[in-house]
Structure formats: C-alpha cells, structure tokens
C-alpha cells in the first residue's frame, strides 16, 4: 500500500459498476481517488457530477482536484456509451451521442489530466478502458466498435507523444464483462448468458474486479516502461472463430 500512498487517481464513469470497481480497487491500494460521472451518485470517494462531453466541466473538475490535492498521477477514462443497432439504422443523435462520450469525452479528459501532469513535472499514468470490440467488429453495436477503435489510436498517439514527459498511456480491453447492461441482459435471459459463455474459449465472463486489477497493473507506480500497450482480457474471444472455436472443456 505504501507505493500507492502518494498517488492521486481520477476516474470517470465511476457511477457504473465497472468504473465503481476501478475506483474502489485503486482506493484499496492506497491511492486518493476522485471519481466522476454524468449521473449523480453516492460514492465513498470524492465525487463530482461531470459531463465528459463538456470540456469546461472536465477542466473544472481536474482543476478542483489539483487545487485541493495536487496534480493527478493517475487518470482512468472509463466513461462510455453504447446505442444498440446497425450503423445504417443509427440516427444522427445516436451517432453523435456515442462519439461525444466515447471519443470527445476521452480526449477532453486525457487532455486535461495530461496538461496537469506535464505542468507538475511528475509524470503519471493514463489508462483507457477500451474493449475487444475495437479490433473485432460488432455490427449490432457498430457505433461502439468504431469509437473504441478510435479510442485505441487516441491512447497510442498520446503514449508516443508524452513518453518523454514520463507519462505512460495504456488501454485495458475487456471482453464480455458481467456488469452493467450485459449483466441486466443475462439476468433477464439466462439462455443468452449460457450461449455467451459457450462462445468464450475459457467459458467464463469477465468480472468487473478483474478489469480493475488490470487497470491497477498498468496504473501502478511500479510500471516504468509499459506504454502504448493494449491489455486484452477476453477469455480467448479474439483468438476464436466459427471455424476454430477452441477445444471443449472436459465433460462439456
């Protein structure tokens, strides 16, 4: 815990189950955590209601935390949005809304945090919560796949640009997480949950706590050189295909 005592972590999307798990895990390690979300929420951490699509709100939030605690050393960008449907069926509002949260919001947040880090001269860690959908097209949530692919390049571009500043930028790319919308769908349709598990080579869903541990690994003060990396945790989904779904577990 001592290694994390001087860490100041900002986490967006913290009212959600995934963002909340990340905030809780970083706090348990000893970091001071400032959490935010577009929705008002009860949180054990310092919490602010912030619309990440508004750069003025993002800048004000980062400035407030810096004024009270000092410059952030960790930024976790977890705020995200998905609108189900094929791309050709998306309305302008559906498209713009998804891009605004997943790309504009990520950019505004990363920009504000990196500026604070550079100004303080201490370096830091940025972790983007992406998805395996960035490299595996999902036509039923096409806007999500497109924006997560953009998020990946945002992270890698920032990683290259700010390595000399001592700022390491990486992405955690989970597969199907048993949280949020997915969990609600699985609870409503157990057969869907069973089919989903059967399609995953490890036959298991990703838990929010696993994603939190992956984030902490990349955000750790002990990480000195890993940057521009994508940590994929999808149970082997990226490796499988309809031709090669993986060896069946014994007894299955």
N, C-alpha and C positions, 0 to 999 in steps of 0.2 A: 504494500500500500504506500510505502514511503516514496517510491519512484513516481507516484501519481500526485503527491501532495501539492505540488506547485502547478498542476495542470488546471486550466480553465477551459471548459468544453461548452460549446454552443451546439445545440441540437434542434433542428427544425422538424416539423411533423410529429412533435412529441405527444400530441393528444391521441395518436393512433397506437395500436398495440405494438407495432414494430418500433416506432420512434420512442415510445414509452419504455420498452425493454432496453433499448440502447442507452437512454438517459439513466435508467436505474443501474445498469451494469457499470457504466463509467463512474457513477457516484459511489457504487460499492467498492470500486477500486481505489477511491480516494480523491477523485477529481471533483472540483466545484463545477456544477452543471447549471447552465442557463438554458431553459427549454422554451420553445415557442411553437405555436400552431395557429392556424387561421380561426380555429374554434376556441372558445373559452373552455377552460378545463381546470379541474382540481389536480394539483401536482405537488409532490413532495419537494420539488426542485424550484428554484427561482423560475417563474413562468411569466411569459408575456404573450398577449394575443397579437400575432403579427401575420399580415397577409404578404406572403413572399413575392406575390406578383406586383407589389408596390415597393419600388426601390427606396422610397423615402422612409417607409416603415422599417424596412430591413436595416437601412443605415442608422436610423434612430435607435433600434434595438441593440445593434452591435456597439454603438457609441455609449449607450447607457450602461451596458455590462462593463465596457472598458473603463468608464468613469468610476464605477463602484469597485470593481475587482482588479482591473488591469487588462492588458491586451490578451485576447484569447490565444491559446496554444493549440486548441483542437476545434475543428469545425466539422460537424456531421450533418450532411444535407440529406434529409430523409423525407421531406415533404413531397408528396406525389399525388397524381390524379390519373384515373383511367375512366374512359367512357366506352362501354362495350359497343361493338358494331363494326361492320366492314367500313373501310376507308371511304368508299364511294357513297355510303349511306350517312356519313357524318355531316352534320350541319356546320356552317361556319363557326357558330358559337361553340359547338362541341370541340372542333379542332383548335380554335384559338384558346379555349379554356384549358385544354390539356397542355398545349405548348407553353402557355403562360405560367403554369405551375411547374411543370417538369423541366423546362429549359430556361425560361426567363427567370423564374424564381431561383433556380440553382445558380445561374450566372450572377444574379444580384447578391445572393448570399455569399458565394465564394469570393466575389469581388470585394465586398465589404470586409470580410474576415481577413483575406489576404492583405488588403491595404493596411489593416490594423497590425497584422503580424510584421509586415515589412517595416512599418513605421517604428515598431517596438524593437526590431532588430534581433528578435529571439528565435526566429524560425517557427515551425509548427507543423501540424498535420491536418490535412483535409481528407475526409472520407466521404465519397459519394455513394449513396445506396442506389445502385442500379438494378439490373435484372438480366437473367439469361435471355430474356426476350430481346435484348439489344443485338444478339447475334443469331437468334432463332426466330424468324418471322412468325407473328401471331396474327393472322388475318382477322380473327374475331375481336381483337383489341389492337387494331393496326396503329392507332394514334399512340398507344403506349409503347409499342415496339419502336416506332420511328423516333419518339422523343428520348427513349432510353439509349438508342444508338447515338443520338446527338449528345446526350449526357456523357457517354463514354469518351467521345472525342474532346468535349469540353475539359474533362478531367485530365486527359493525356496532354492536351495543349498547355494547360496550366502547370502540369507537372514539369514539362520541359522548360517552360518559361521561368519558373520560380525555384528550380533546383538550386541555383546559385544563391538564393536567399535563405536556404535551409528549410524550405517549405516542401514537404512531401505530400503529393496528391495521389490518392489511390481510390479504387472502386471495389465495393463488395457487390457481387452479382448473384443473389439468391435465385433458386429455382422456385418451386411452388411452396409458398410459406403457409403454414396452418395458422393464419391470423387474418384479421380484417375481413374484407369481402370474401376471400376464399373460404375462410372458416365458416362464415354465415351460409355460404352456398353448400358446403359439405354437411353442415348440421341439418340443413333443410332437405338435403338429398344424399343419404348415406350411400346409395348406389353410385353416385358421382364420385364420392370420396374413394370408394373401393376401386372404381375404374382408374382414377387418377393414380392411386398407389400402385396399381398393377402396371402402369405405364412407366414408372420410375424404376430404373435398374436396382436401386437399393430397397425398393418397395416401402419407402418412408417419406413423409412430408418434412419439410424444413421447419424447425421451431424458431420462434422469434428470438429466443435466448441464444440459439446457435448463431444467428445473424449478428446479435450483439457482441458475441465473443469474437467473431471475425472482424467486426469494426474495431474492437479494442486492440486486436493484434496489430492492425495497420496504424492505429492512432497512438500506440504505445510510445513513450519516450525512449524505449529501447530500440525502436525502429529507426535506424540511422541512414539507410540507403535504399530501401524499397520505395520506389516512386513510379507512377505511370502504370502500375500493375492492376490487373483485374483478378480478384479472388472469386472464382466461380464455385458456388456451393449448391449444386442442384441434384445431388444423388445420382449423377451419371446421365441425366437427361440429354445433355449436349452431345453425348457420345452415341446415343442410341438412334435408331431409325426404324422405319417399318420393316426393313429387311433384316436388321440386326437389333433386336430389342434387348439383348442381353440374356445370359443364362438364367434359367428359372431357379429360384431357391429350392432347396431340397424339401420335398413334401408339398410343393405348390403345383 
